[in-house]
């Protein structure tokens, strides 16, 4: 069965990001897995504090929050190279790959690594594998944000729900199943299925009207994926996640279903979102 093989049942479609949006896992994954494994994989122990600070800045607290893992890694490696004068063999080729590859995932990177030797890309692949193992080992800590399940249980009465996430598919499958939110969804689309913009584009091919499609996310990349496809965006605000999900259930989704999610309401939501992230 392919990633997009399901039959449209409802007129409405709501796409939901996972880490930092539905699941309260984003900070812990970066603090405990992504950042520390970056330090190990690129031999940055001497600059550990500075490297971790910059890693978190890229991935959590600025406009690049939620960036694809490999794009964030390329940015971090380049920054540490520039700051400390460290030469990472193959960095330029890795940077080119993250900007041009049609899919950014472990299998895609493995295929690239098998074409020719590239130290930076081999480190990136091992880093990503170790990140996934670290996340699996610490999954007892994962929890959805407050009001997520209640909102999804209500919205799936009127809309097809899908996960649209750049996270590792195995982790999302495990987390959403454990906490009973997978059952609300028609399909879980993760990094292996393609970019968020691509996933929304493919879902629209099922015949949903664009004004009846909503992307729910916590990062600028989620907003861009939605707006680039001409669909609505609902932000989960950092440090106000429980409120955001309650408002989604009681206000935003009802506006969507009633045909009242208009440009003015969208503009208001985006303004709140950008202020929260300092954009």
Backbone bond lengths (Angstrom), bond angles and torsions (degrees), N, CA, C in turn:
res aa  C-N    CA-C-N  psi(-1)  N-CA   C-N-CA  omega(-1)  CA-C   N-CA-C  phi
1 X - - - 1.463 - - 1.525 109.57 -
2 X 1.344 117.35 131.60 1.455 121.34 179.88 1.514 111.75 -78.33
3 X 1.328 115.09 168.00 1.461 120.49 -177.60 1.524 112.32 -59.66
4 X 1.336 118.18 -32.81 1.461 121.36 -171.42 1.535 112.05 -107.99
5 X 1.325 116.36 16.38 1.456 120.25 -175.85 1.525 111.74 -85.82
6 X 1.317 115.83 81.24 1.458 120.16 169.20 1.521 107.43 -146.56
7 X 1.304 117.13 157.77 1.456 121.67 -178.85 1.526 109.65 -93.97
8 X 1.302 116.04 131.54 1.467 122.24 175.12 1.530 109.00 -60.60
9 X 1.327 116.01 127.44 1.463 120.82 179.69 1.524 112.59 -111.68
10 X 1.334 116.41 -35.94 1.465 120.63 -176.11 1.528 109.79 -112.65
11 X 1.319 116.40 161.69 1.462 120.51 177.47 1.526 111.74 -72.87
12 X 1.330 116.46 -26.25 1.460 121.35 -176.06 1.526 110.90 -103.67
13 X 1.335 114.88 150.46 1.463 122.22 177.46 1.529 108.55 -131.37
14 X 1.326 116.55 129.56 1.465 121.15 175.77 1.522 108.10 -123.94
15 X 1.342 115.34 118.37 1.465 123.00 -179.86 1.530 108.16 -99.44
16 X 1.319 117.11 135.50 1.462 120.90 -172.21 1.520 110.61 -129.83
17 X 1.327 115.94 124.67 1.460 121.70 174.57 1.529 108.85 -71.88
18 X 1.329 116.59 162.65 1.468 120.48 -177.50 1.529 112.63 -102.68
19 X 1.333 117.42 -79.82 1.469 120.58 -173.42 1.520 112.05 -62.56
20 X 1.336 116.14 125.35 1.450 121.45 178.46 1.511 113.36 79.75
21 X 1.331 116.36 -2.91 1.468 121.14 -178.65 1.530 109.58 -119.57
22 X 1.339 116.45 -73.44 1.461 119.84 173.49 1.523 111.27 -82.03
23 X 1.336 115.34 -39.87 1.464 120.33 -175.01 1.528 111.58 -105.60
24 X 1.314 115.30 134.51 1.471 121.03 177.89 1.529 108.31 -84.37
25 X 1.336 114.25 65.47 1.467 119.99 -174.65 1.518 112.52 -125.40
26 X 1.318 116.92 -10.93 1.463 118.86 -168.72 1.524 111.87 -64.50
27 X 1.320 117.30 -50.97 1.467 119.48 -179.05 1.521 111.26 -60.74
28 X 1.342 116.24 -47.97 1.466 119.05 -175.94 1.527 111.22 -63.85
29 X 1.337 117.72 -37.70 1.461 119.92 -180.00 1.522 111.37 -65.24
30 X 1.326 116.32 -39.74 1.466 118.25 -179.92 1.530 111.55 -75.82
31 X 1.339 116.85 -39.61 1.467 119.92 179.72 1.530 111.70 -66.46
32 X 1.347 116.36 -39.88 1.470 120.41 -170.12 1.523 114.75 -102.28
33 X 1.329 117.51 -19.89 1.467 119.88 -174.04 1.529 112.88 -125.03
34 X 1.318 117.54 -65.22 1.471 120.10 -174.26 1.527 112.21 -58.10
35 X 1.333 117.04 -52.78 1.461 120.72 -176.45 1.521 113.33 -64.92
36 X 1.339 118.49 -55.33 1.468 119.66 179.52 1.525 113.73 -57.68
37 X 1.337 117.49 -37.84 1.464 119.58 178.70 1.531 111.26 -70.05
38 X 1.317 117.66 -29.97 1.473 121.47 173.60 1.527 110.24 -62.32
39 X 1.321 116.33 -45.67 1.469 120.85 178.98 1.527 110.39 -60.26
40 X 1.335 116.95 -45.06 1.468 121.02 -178.81 1.522 111.61 -66.81
41 X 1.327 116.77 -47.79 1.460 120.91 -172.19 1.522 112.70 -66.58
42 X 1.329 116.34 -29.19 1.463 119.58 -177.26 1.535 112.85 -111.25
43 X 1.343 115.53 18.24 1.469 121.66 173.10 1.525 111.81 53.86
44 X 1.330 115.91 51.87 1.459 121.14 -176.60 1.524 112.66 -110.05
45 X 1.327 117.06 21.19 1.465 120.35 -176.27 1.528 111.47 -56.00
46 X 1.312 116.46 -35.73 1.474 120.64 -179.93 1.532 111.59 -61.64
47 X 1.342 115.59 -27.46 1.474 120.76 -177.62 1.531 110.44 -116.92
48 X 1.321 116.35 29.24 1.458 121.83 -170.12 1.532 113.32 -52.28
49 X 1.313 117.77 -52.31 1.464 120.97 -174.65 1.530 110.85 -61.24
50 X 1.318 116.32 -45.30 1.463 120.57 -179.32 1.526 111.17 -66.63
51 X 1.333 116.46 -40.83 1.464 120.65 -179.85 1.525 111.14 -64.43
52 X 1.324 117.12 -43.35 1.466 120.80 179.62 1.527 111.20 -66.97
53 X 1.315 116.44 -39.60 1.469 119.82 178.67 1.525 110.67 -61.09
54 X 1.330 116.10 -43.96 1.452 119.07 -179.79 1.530 110.63 -69.62
55 X 1.328 116.88 -39.39 1.468 120.16 177.51 1.528 110.93 -55.76
56 X 1.327 116.51 -47.54 1.465 120.41 -178.02 1.526 111.60 -68.35
57 X 1.310 116.00 -33.75 1.461 120.13 177.34 1.526 110.31 -61.69
58 X 1.309 117.19 -46.55 1.470 121.69 179.97 1.526 111.08 -62.79
59 X 1.321 116.23 -47.57 1.463 121.07 -165.15 1.517 115.64 -94.37
60 X 1.341 117.75 -15.81 1.459 119.32 -173.74 1.520 115.02 -125.46
61 X 1.318 118.26 -39.17 1.460 119.16 -161.63 1.521 115.52 -117.92
62 X 1.333 118.29 12.72 1.460 121.21 178.28 1.521 109.50 -137.84
63 X 1.332 115.87 -172.88 1.461 120.61 -174.53 1.522 113.50 -64.89
64 X 1.343 118.24 -14.31 1.463 120.43 176.62 1.533 112.43 -90.33
65 X 1.333 117.59 7.88 1.471 121.72 176.15 1.526 109.35 -48.94
66 X 1.329 115.75 133.03 1.459 120.51 177.06 1.511 114.57 82.75
67 X 1.322 117.70 8.40 1.458 121.29 179.74 1.529 110.25 -60.86
68 X 1.319 117.08 150.76 1.466 120.89 176.37 1.522 110.11 -52.43
69 X 1.315 116.73 141.98 1.471 120.79 -174.24 1.524 112.41 -56.27
70 X 1.327 117.71 -40.87 1.463 119.61 -176.56 1.533 111.81 -74.76
71 X 1.321 116.88 -32.81 1.459 119.23 175.36 1.524 110.31 -67.80
72 X 1.326 116.32 -41.42 1.460 119.79 176.85 1.514 111.86 -63.91
73 X 1.336 115.99 -38.84 1.461 120.03 178.60 1.523 110.89 -64.36
74 X 1.332 117.33 -44.61 1.468 120.16 179.44 1.523 110.99 -60.34
75 X 1.337 116.91 -40.69 1.461 120.73 177.34 1.526 111.47 -62.16
76 X 1.338 115.23 -43.65 1.465 119.88 -177.00 1.525 111.58 -68.51
77 X 1.319 116.93 -41.95 1.467 120.21 178.99 1.526 109.87 -63.93
78 X 1.324 117.35 -44.42 1.458 120.61 178.94 1.529 110.96 -61.41
79 X 1.327 117.03 -43.31 1.467 120.13 -178.73 1.528 111.42 -63.42
80 X 1.338 116.93 -44.31 1.462 119.48 179.62 1.526 110.83 -68.07
81 X 1.325 116.90 -33.20 1.464 120.35 175.36 1.523 110.81 -63.15
82 X 1.340 115.68 -45.09 1.465 120.23 -179.72 1.530 111.98 -67.10
83 X 1.345 115.83 -41.81 1.467 119.43 -176.38 1.525 112.07 -69.20
84 X 1.318 116.75 -40.36 1.466 121.11 -170.10 1.532 113.49 -109.48
85 X 1.323 115.74 -2.42 1.464 118.02 179.40 1.512 113.63 69.82
86 X 1.336 117.02 26.92 1.462 121.32 -179.58 1.526 109.33 -86.12
87 X 1.306 117.00 134.21 1.456 121.80 178.28 1.525 109.27 -95.05
88 X 1.322 116.86 115.50 1.461 121.81 175.59 1.528 107.87 -104.89
89 X 1.325 116.23 109.11 1.455 121.09 -176.90 1.535 110.71 -61.36
90 X 1.323 115.51 126.55 1.461 120.34 177.24 1.517 114.39 88.39
91 X 1.337 117.98 8.21 1.464 120.15 -177.31 1.530 111.64 -62.16
92 X 1.322 116.74 -42.78 1.472 119.26 -178.38 1.527 111.24 -61.17
93 X 1.331 116.50 -41.03 1.466 119.71 178.92 1.529 110.80 -66.86
94 X 1.331 117.16 -37.12 1.469 121.21 176.79 1.530 109.85 -63.98
95 X 1.329 117.04 -44.00 1.467 121.00 179.43 1.526 110.47 -61.59
96 X 1.321 116.54 -40.43 1.464 120.12 178.34 1.523 110.77 -64.53
97 X 1.339 116.33 -39.48 1.473 119.86 179.60 1.520 111.27 -62.47
98 X 1.349 117.77 -45.12 1.464 119.18 -176.91 1.527 111.99 -67.20
99 X 1.326 116.94 -23.12 1.457 119.85 179.46 1.522 113.73 -88.70
100 X 1.315 117.37 -20.90 1.472 119.45 -172.83 1.526 114.95 -119.45
101 X 1.323 118.38 -17.66 1.473 120.15 -176.19 1.526 110.34 -66.16
102 X 1.331 118.09 137.64 1.464 120.46 178.51 1.519 112.83 -68.48
103 X 1.330 116.91 -22.58 1.470 120.67 178.89 1.519 108.62 -140.65
104 X 1.326 115.63 132.29 1.463 121.40 178.09 1.518 108.22 -110.68
105 X 1.326 115.90 97.58 1.461 121.55 -176.61 1.517 108.67 -153.66
106 X 1.317 117.06 169.43 1.462 120.38 177.61 1.537 112.40 -60.03
107 X 1.334 119.55 -47.30 1.470 118.29 179.07 1.531 112.74 -60.79
108 X 1.335 116.50 -39.02 1.467 119.34 179.67 1.526 111.00 -66.01
109 X 1.333 116.78 -39.30 1.462 120.25 179.70 1.531 110.42 -71.55
110 X 1.319 117.62 -38.04 1.463 120.57 176.37 1.529 110.62 -59.27
111 X 1.316 116.34 -44.14 1.465 120.35 178.53 1.529 110.55 -59.63
112 X 1.338 115.93 -41.90 1.465 119.97 179.49 1.526 110.74 -65.96
113 X 1.322 116.80 -40.48 1.471 120.75 -179.13 1.527 112.15 -65.45
114 X 1.309 116.49 -25.60 1.462 120.06 -179.44 1.529 112.46 -80.33
115 X 1.327 116.91 -9.36 1.469 120.15 179.67 1.521 111.59 -79.03
116 X 1.343 117.34 -39.62 1.464 122.12 -179.78 1.518 108.64 -163.63
117 X 1.311 116.47 160.27 1.460 120.66 179.87 1.530 110.42 -70.60
118 X 1.317 115.60 134.63 1.455 121.41 174.87 1.522 107.02 -152.95
119 X 1.319 116.86 107.67 1.458 121.46 -173.10 1.531 112.04 -59.92
120 X 1.326 117.32 -43.41 1.458 120.40 -177.61 1.525 111.73 -64.20
121 X 1.326 116.47 -40.57 1.460 120.45 -179.06 1.527 111.49 -73.62
122 X 1.326 116.96 -34.31 1.468 119.56 175.64 1.524 110.40 -65.70
123 X 1.326 116.06 -40.30 1.468 119.64 176.13 1.529 110.15 -63.25
124 X 1.331 116.57 -39.48 1.465 120.95 179.77 1.527 111.32 -62.38
125 X 1.330 116.69 -41.45 1.462 120.15 179.94 1.523 110.71 -66.22
126 X 1.339 117.21 -46.38 1.463 120.01 178.16 1.523 110.96 -63.05
127 X 1.337 115.97 -40.05 1.470 120.49 176.59 1.529 110.40 -56.49
128 X 1.331 116.63 -48.38 1.460 120.86 -177.40 1.530 111.59 -64.31
129 X 1.332 116.57 -40.14 1.467 120.66 177.32 1.521 110.22 -63.07
130 X 1.326 116.91 -45.02 1.463 120.70 -179.30 1.524 111.64 -67.16
131 X 1.348 116.75 -35.04 1.465 120.12 174.95 1.524 109.82 -60.09
132 X 1.335 116.94 -47.54 1.463 120.35 -179.05 1.527 111.69 -61.04
133 X 1.343 116.48 -42.45 1.466 119.89 178.74 1.524 110.80 -63.94
134 X 1.329 116.51 -41.41 1.461 120.73 179.74 1.522 110.98 -63.17
135 X 1.335 116.44 -40.93 1.467 120.72 179.50 1.521 110.52 -64.34
136 X 1.333 116.80 -44.04 1.473 120.52 178.91 1.524 110.52 -60.51
137 X 1.330 116.57 -41.13 1.466 121.08 -178.44 1.524 112.35 -65.46
138 X 1.330 117.73 -24.62 1.470 120.07 -175.79 1.523 112.62 -112.36
139 X 1.354 117.02 21.38 1.459 119.57 -174.10 1.527 114.21 -69.73
140 X 1.313 117.25 -10.73 1.465 117.30 177.20 1.522 111.08 -64.70
141 X 1.337 117.28 -15.14 1.464 121.01 -178.21 1.522 112.68 -87.16
142 X 1.347 118.65 -12.22 1.461 118.64 -172.58 1.527 111.50 -75.36
143 X 1.335 114.79 141.97 1.461 122.53 177.00 1.522 108.69 -150.36
144 X 1.345 116.76 144.54 1.464 117.42 171.22 1.532 109.53 -73.16
145 X 1.323 116.07 156.11 1.459 119.57 174.75 1.528 109.53 -65.77
146 X 1.317 115.69 157.06 1.460 121.25 176.41 1.530 109.90 -58.74
147 X 1.319 116.32 138.18 1.473 125.95 176.21 1.531 113.69 82.90
148 X 1.346 117.76 -2.69 1.460 119.52 -178.86 1.526 111.24 -64.95
149 X 1.321 117.26 -53.37 1.466 119.97 -175.21 1.528 111.02 -63.20
150 X 1.329 115.81 -41.03 1.471 118.92 -179.88 1.525 110.78 -62.52
151 X 1.340 116.24 -41.23 1.463 119.73 179.95 1.523 111.24 -67.04
152 X 1.331 116.31 -43.23 1.464 119.02 -178.24 1.529 111.24 -68.51
153 X 1.332 117.15 -38.69 1.465 120.48 177.76 1.527 111.04 -60.13
154 X 1.324 116.30 -36.70 1.467 120.44 -179.68 1.531 110.94 -76.82
155 X 1.327 116.81 -45.09 1.463 119.92 -174.50 1.522 112.79 -67.92
156 X 1.342 117.33 -30.94 1.465 119.05 -177.16 1.528 112.32 -71.21
157 X 1.334 117.63 -8.45 1.464 120.41 173.75 1.527 110.95 -70.63
158 X 1.335 115.60 -24.90 1.463 120.04 -172.62 1.532 113.16 -121.31
159 X 1.340 117.44 -11.18 1.462 120.77 -174.77 1.522 110.57 -140.37
160 X 1.325 115.59 150.52 1.462 120.64 166.24 1.525 106.84 -74.18
161 X 1.320 117.34 127.56 1.462 121.40 177.86 1.522 109.48 -106.31
162 X 1.326 115.82 139.90 1.458 121.13 173.80 1.516 109.17 -137.46
163 X 1.311 116.62 147.50 1.458 119.92 166.49 1.521 107.45 -80.20
164 X 1.324 116.88 136.46 1.464 122.20 171.43 1.521 105.83 -131.78
165 X 1.326 116.36 100.44 1.461 121.88 -169.18 1.521 110.69 -137.06
166 X 1.325 115.86 148.37 1.471 119.64 174.17 1.521 111.02 -93.61
167 X 1.337 116.93 7.18 1.464 121.06 178.87 1.523 110.44 -77.61
168 X 1.320 115.24 166.76 1.458 122.67 176.49 1.528 110.17 -62.70
169 X 1.322 116.22 130.46 1.453 120.56 -174.58 1.510 114.33 -61.08
170 X 1.324 117.11 -38.04 1.465 120.51 -179.65 1.523 111.27 -62.27
171 X 1.337 115.91 -41.08 1.462 119.70 -179.83 1.524 110.69 -66.82
172 X 1.331 117.37 -44.73 1.471 120.69 -179.28 1.520 110.56 -63.24
173 X 1.337 116.57 -44.31 1.464 120.74 178.31 1.521 110.65 -56.87
174 X 1.337 116.72 -45.96 1.460 121.08 -178.96 1.524 111.74 -65.31
175 X 1.321 116.24 -47.78 1.470 120.62 -176.17 1.528 111.78 -66.43
176 X 1.327 117.14 -46.21 1.463 119.83 -176.66 1.524 111.75 -70.62
177 X 1.342 116.61 -31.41 1.461 119.75 176.35 1.523 110.62 -69.92
178 X 1.322 116.22 -46.95 1.473 121.16 -177.03 1.527 112.14 -58.33
179 X 1.323 116.00 -36.39 1.465 119.58 -174.69 1.531 113.26 -101.50
180 X 1.344 116.36 12.81 1.460 120.62 170.08 1.506 115.77 71.30
181 X 1.337 117.73 22.93 1.459 118.62 178.47 1.536 112.05 -106.60
182 X 1.318 117.45 -11.11 1.463 119.70 175.63 1.528 110.64 -65.13
183 X 1.324 116.96 -34.95 1.462 121.22 -176.17 1.523 112.38 -60.78
184 X 1.341 117.54 -23.59 1.467 121.22 179.31 1.527 112.04 -76.50
185 X 1.335 116.97 -13.95 1.468 121.16 -167.08 1.513 112.83 -104.14
186 X 1.332 115.34 146.64 1.455 120.97 174.47 1.519 110.48 -76.25
187 X 1.339 116.91 -35.05 1.461 121.15 -177.17 1.522 108.60 -161.02
188 X 1.334 116.25 153.16 1.465 122.09 173.99 1.525 107.61 -109.34
189 X 1.320 116.90 112.58 1.463 122.65 179.81 1.516 108.95 -104.55
190 X 1.339 116.31 116.11 1.463 121.26 -174.72 1.529 109.70 -122.81
191 X 1.334 117.37 -165.10 1.467 120.19 -171.09 1.528 112.24 -57.07
192 X 1.330 116.47 -29.40 1.459 119.88 -178.02 1.538 112.36 -69.09
193 X 1.335 116.97 -21.78 1.468 120.89 -178.20 1.521 112.43 -84.81
194 X 1.332 117.16 -13.97 1.466 120.85 -178.41 1.514 110.96 121.71
195 X 1.310 116.22 -179.23 1.459 121.15 -178.60 1.527 110.72 -65.54
196 X 1.319 116.24 163.44 1.464 119.67 178.81 1.520 111.22 -62.92
197 X 1.325 116.66 -41.60 1.469 119.82 178.42 1.525 110.76 -60.71
198 X 1.320 116.30 -42.22 1.475 120.89 179.27 1.527 110.43 -64.34
199 X 1.336 116.71 -43.31 1.472 120.17 -179.26 1.527 111.09 -61.86
200 X 1.335 117.04 -43.85 1.469 119.88 178.73 1.526 109.99 -63.40
201 X 1.335 116.08 -42.55 1.466 120.53 178.60 1.528 111.13 -57.69
202 X 1.337 116.58 -45.14 1.467 120.66 -179.94 1.530 111.28 -66.92
203 X 1.324 117.18 -37.84 1.461 120.27 179.32 1.525 111.51 -66.33
204 X 1.330 116.70 -35.40 1.464 120.15 178.25 1.523 111.50 -62.88
205 X 1.327 117.03 -26.25 1.465 120.76 179.20 1.524 112.24 -65.03
206 X 1.323 117.24 -13.92 1.463 120.62 178.34 1.526 112.14 -77.21
207 X 1.350 116.33 -7.56 1.458 119.14 174.46 1.513 115.90 107.36
208 X 1.330 117.33 11.78 1.461 119.24 176.53 1.525 109.84 -72.44
209 X 1.338 117.56 138.03 1.455 121.14 170.09 1.522 108.55 -70.35
210 X 1.334 116.10 137.66 1.466 119.21 -176.02 1.524 112.95 -60.50
211 X 1.334 117.16 -32.01 1.470 119.04 -179.73 1.523 112.42 -77.27
212 X 1.350 115.96 1.69 1.467 120.54 177.00 1.529 111.14 -115.82
213 X 1.345 115.50 18.07 1.463 121.22 -179.23 1.522 109.07 -120.34
214 X 1.333 115.68 134.52 1.466 122.27 -177.82 1.517 109.53 -130.66
215 X 1.338 116.05 132.24 1.466 121.91 171.38 1.509 108.25 -103.31
216 X 1.324 116.80 126.27 1.465 122.81 178.58 1.522 107.67 -106.58
217 X 1.329 117.36 121.31 1.454 119.98 -178.01 1.515 112.97 -157.37
218 X 1.330 115.02 171.22 1.467 120.68 -175.71 1.517 112.71 -116.90
219 X 1.338 117.94 3.68 1.460 120.48 -172.56 1.526 111.08 -131.28
220 X 1.344 116.79 154.05 1.464 120.04 177.52 1.524 113.25 -54.94
221 X 1.335 117.69 -33.29 1.457 120.10 177.56 1.516 112.89 -62.79
222 X 1.335 116.84 -33.30 1.465 120.94 176.45 1.530 110.02 -66.16
223 X 1.330 115.55 -44.32 1.461 120.49 178.78 1.522 110.68 -61.88
224 X 1.326 116.91 -44.89 1.459 120.45 -179.31 1.528 111.53 -63.00
225 X 1.337 116.27 -41.89 1.469 119.94 179.02 1.521 110.97 -60.24
226 X 1.337 116.06 -38.72 1.466 120.58 179.02 1.521 111.05 -69.93
227 X 1.326 116.96 -53.21 1.459 120.68 -174.05 1.524 111.53 -66.94
228 X 1.333 117.44 -34.22 1.463 120.32 177.51 1.529 111.83 -63.64
229 X 1.332 115.60 -26.60 1.466 120.54 178.44 1.525 112.66 -96.19
230 X 1.339 116.76 1.53 1.454 120.47 177.51 1.508 114.77 73.99
231 X 1.366 116.81 24.63 1.459 120.19 178.63 1.531 109.34 -112.70
232 X 1.314 116.81 170.51 1.462 122.19 -176.34 1.531 110.91 -78.95
233 X 1.332 114.39 155.33 1.469 121.47 178.93 1.518 109.66 -127.58
234 X 1.330 114.77 132.69 1.474 120.03 174.26 1.516 108.57 -119.32
235 X 1.342 118.25 121.67 1.464 120.74 -176.47 1.530 113.37 -88.42
236 X 1.326 114.93 137.37 1.461 121.68 166.11 1.535 105.27 -94.13
237 X 1.323 115.52 113.32 1.467 121.53 -171.52 1.528 110.56 -80.05
238 X 1.328 115.50 131.49 1.468 120.99 177.85 1.523 109.77 -58.25
239 X 1.324 116.29 132.41 1.466 124.77 -179.21 1.531 113.02 69.38
240 X 1.330 117.03 8.51 1.469 120.42 173.93 1.528 108.57 -139.56
241 X 1.333 115.14 38.70 1.460 119.98 -173.23 1.526 112.30 -66.51
242 X 1.337 117.51 -43.69 1.466 119.74 -178.39 1.527 110.39 -61.92
243 X 1.328 117.01 -44.24 1.470 121.53 176.09 1.520 110.75 -59.98
244 X 1.338 116.84 -44.10 1.461 121.02 -177.79 1.518 111.50 -60.67
245 X 1.338 116.14 -42.57 1.470 118.92 -179.72 1.529 111.64 -70.83
246 X 1.319 117.06 -35.73 1.464 119.48 177.18 1.531 109.76 -64.85
247 X 1.339 116.52 -42.05 1.464 119.85 179.18 1.529 110.94 -67.41
248 X 1.320 116.86 -35.58 1.464 119.93 176.80 1.527 110.45 -60.64
249 X 1.318 115.97 -44.45 1.470 120.86 -178.95 1.524 111.97 -67.92
250 X 1.319 116.62 -46.11 1.462 120.78 -169.59 1.524 114.75 -92.99
251 X 1.334 117.62 -17.99 1.464 119.36 -174.97 1.529 112.49 -128.93
252 X 1.348 116.80 -63.02 1.470 120.06 -170.49 1.526 112.51 -63.45
253 X 1.342 117.26 -46.96 1.472 119.02 -178.51 1.529 110.59 -65.70
254 X 1.330 116.77 -34.72 1.472 119.67 178.45 1.523 110.84 -66.58
255 X 1.353 115.80 -38.03 1.463 119.21 174.89 1.529 110.55 -62.80
256 X 1.338 116.10 -41.83 1.462 120.26 179.12 1.522 110.64 -59.52
257 X 1.317 116.84 -49.63 1.460 121.16 -176.41 1.526 112.15 -67.15
258 X 1.339 116.94 -27.17 1.466 121.33 -179.56 1.525 112.70 -90.85
259 X 1.352 116.52 -0.19 1.455 119.56 -177.69 1.511 113.54 74.31
260 X 1.343 116.65 24.90 1.465 121.34 -176.09 1.529 112.95 -113.47
261 X 1.334 117.24 10.42 1.468 121.31 176.86 1.533 106.14 -83.44
262 X 1.332 116.33 80.75 1.459 120.65 -170.82 1.528 111.86 -95.02
263 X 1.340 116.22 -178.32 1.459 121.49 -176.77 1.522 111.91 -62.90
264 X 1.311 117.00 -36.80 1.470 120.61 -179.07 1.527 110.62 -65.49
265 X 1.330 116.64 -42.83 1.463 120.65 178.49 1.523 110.28 -66.15
266 X 1.343 116.46 -42.21 1.460 120.30 177.38 1.527 111.09 -59.64
267 X 1.318 117.29 -43.61 1.463 122.00 -179.60 1.523 111.10 -62.21
268 X 1.325 116.48 -40.07 1.470 121.27 178.36 1.529 110.87 -62.05
269 X 1.332 116.60 -45.24 1.464 121.44 -179.53 1.521 111.26 -64.24
270 X 1.318 116.75 -43.21 1.467 120.60 -178.93 1.522 110.74 -65.66
271 X 1.317 117.25 -39.10 1.469 120.70 178.66 1.530 110.67 -61.08
272 X 1.322 116.85 -45.07 1.481 121.73 177.72 1.527 109.80 -59.15
273 X 1.307 115.14 -44.68 1.462 122.42 -177.53 1.525 110.58 -62.43
274 X 1.307 116.95 -47.59 1.467 120.62 -177.59 1.519 111.88 -68.21
275 X 1.302 117.87 -36.61 1.467 120.56 176.08 1.519 110.79 -61.82
276 X 1.346 116.63 -42.12 1.468 121.16 -178.47 1.513 111.89 -63.69
277 X 1.345 117.42 -33.23 1.466 121.16 -178.61 1.528 112.61 -96.95
278 X 1.332 116.34 1.58 1.461 119.24 178.20 1.508 113.46 68.87
279 X 1.325 116.49 31.77 1.466 120.28 -178.94 1.538 109.36 -85.69
